[in-house]
């Protein structure tokens, strides 16, 4: 059994309800996890909730419940949201769980034992909205307000426990130099390297406990009940606490931590330094994506333009959940620039990639097989290469074994490099290739000449079998994004890949998993109906 590829999302604050940002990151991680499961046979996806923030206490008070009850309520909302998005996570960690808290204390004790934690005094600019300190430089650049919410920063002086972050700067810089793709995309790597030039300072990892109930919520420092572990340090350890068990220890290190750009510093600098101090291997990649905007405008509560879970549900009800996943995964902000959630763009993508793409192509092929071969996969007689004069124009050659192998190889390489949209585009490109093949060979015209030449039926069978087989291969490349729709195609065409078969084997054109002669190819319902761009958005 191969070692599972371990993929994570950030753990999400439970002081608010899930929205497009949470669903997007989790969908991206789910797609990568599904792809690696297909490629290598095993993967492990972790998500969860960060529950020890001060705002959990204040929000709970506003709603007249305990902090734990508030965390329970919102953790359930996140689980429901990710289930709705079709995200097949393997574990859902909550930082209020004993399995997490016990391990966090163990790690802090190790840091203390190694003299990587000490008691000192800290003065700095505190961002209450994000529950983090900003450096003097960052506070000045932000104009004394939170760079995320615009709310005023607060000058604080506290006695805290510190982590010797500065001690590990050289090791971190060496690791980044040796592994250029450790921080992705490249723009985020450059951002981190630029900030590292200012030098790392030791950071506080605890907060003093006062009479304020918000300060009493969290994990207490070992042997010092007057301090609690800073929520961000507590949260970062989740990636390790879940797999630091006898049964799961081989999952570490993680392949990729997917995060949004606002928490890059914690994950790309503080987390690897903590791991180095603990003597643990570093994750393969820290992937920090950009934000969604809506109709060209930044989303904010004041504008009332957030893409809420209700909006996502409305789009899924209208176009299908897999269509929603497809749009997020292929048009989302996985690069360095923000992406626009626009209804016009959604419909354009839906029609181009889905209704006119895999949907129309699968329908064309199954309809012709139904019409000319009674809904049964024809034989191909070993013919998988087509060249002039069999095809038109005269300079076109279709070598399906070679062509499909190239798309599969490129899709696997791109998934391994975390280029998810690029990998999925190999599936749509293959569908476009099938459409081109149909136009070049014109099987519908050949079908009218079956009586003219006894060999025409064999030619028609070879053409349509190759079309169907190529669609089958394409469906395997599209499945990590659209698991439900591709499963329905496999059911209709009797070609679901067997459990445990790797993508390379399953997608081999004409291989052991190929469409068998005589197998039923049902027309079924259209995978995606064309959308009317003139219709109003569903939400």
Secondary structure as GFF3:
##gff-version 3
##sequence-region A 1 539
A	DSSP	beta_strand	5	13	.	.	.	ID=ss1
A	DSSP	alpha_helix	20	40	.	.	.	ID=ss2
A	DSSP	beta_strand	43	50	.	.	.	ID=ss3
A	DSSP	alpha_helix	54	62	.	.	.	ID=ss4
A	DSSP	alpha_helix	67	84	.	.	.	ID=ss5
A	DSSP	beta_strand	91	94	.	.	.	ID=ss6
A	DSSP	alpha_helix	98	113	.	.	.	ID=ss7
A	DSSP	beta_strand	117	127	.	.	.	ID=ss8
A	DSSP	beta_strand	132	134	.	.	.	ID=ss9
A	DSSP	alpha_helix	136	141	.	.	.	ID=ss10
A	DSSP	beta_strand	154	163	.	.	.	ID=ss11
A	DSSP	three_ten_helix	165	168	.	.	.	ID=ss12
A	DSSP	alpha_helix	169	178	.	.	.	ID=ss13
A	DSSP	beta_strand	183	184	.	.	.	ID=ss14
A	DSSP	alpha_helix	186	196	.	.	.	ID=ss15
A	DSSP	beta_strand	203	204	.	.	.	ID=ss16
A	DSSP	beta_strand	206	208	.	.	.	ID=ss17
A	DSSP	three_ten_helix	213	216	.	.	.	ID=ss18
A	DSSP	beta_strand	220	221	.	.	.	ID=ss19
A	DSSP	beta_strand	224	229	.	.	.	ID=ss20
A	DSSP	alpha_helix	231	236	.	.	.	ID=ss21
A	DSSP	alpha_helix	238	241	.	.	.	ID=ss22
A	DSSP	three_ten_helix	249	251	.	.	.	ID=ss23
A	DSSP	beta_strand	256	260	.	.	.	ID=ss24
A	DSSP	three_ten_helix	261	263	.	.	.	ID=ss25
A	DSSP	alpha_helix	264	265	.	.	.	ID=ss26
A	DSSP	pi_helix	266	270	.	.	.	ID=ss27
A	DSSP	alpha_helix	271	277	.	.	.	ID=ss28
A	DSSP	beta_strand	285	289	.	.	.	ID=ss29
A	DSSP	beta_strand	292	294	.	.	.	ID=ss30
A	DSSP	beta_strand	297	298	.	.	.	ID=ss31
A	DSSP	alpha_helix	309	319	.	.	.	ID=ss32
A	DSSP	alpha_helix	321	331	.	.	.	ID=ss33
A	DSSP	beta_strand	339	341	.	.	.	ID=ss34
A	DSSP	alpha_helix	343	349	.	.	.	ID=ss35
A	DSSP	pi_helix	350	359	.	.	.	ID=ss36
A	DSSP	alpha_helix	360	373	.	.	.	ID=ss37
A	DSSP	beta_strand	385	386	.	.	.	ID=ss38
A	DSSP	beta_strand	398	399	.	.	.	ID=ss39
A	DSSP	alpha_helix	400	416	.	.	.	ID=ss40
A	DSSP	alpha_helix	420	441	.	.	.	ID=ss41
A	DSSP	alpha_helix	443	446	.	.	.	ID=ss42
A	DSSP	three_ten_helix	447	449	.	.	.	ID=ss43
A	DSSP	alpha_helix	456	478	.	.	.	ID=ss44
A	DSSP	alpha_helix	483	493	.	.	.	ID=ss45
A	DSSP	alpha_helix	503	506	.	.	.	ID=ss46
###
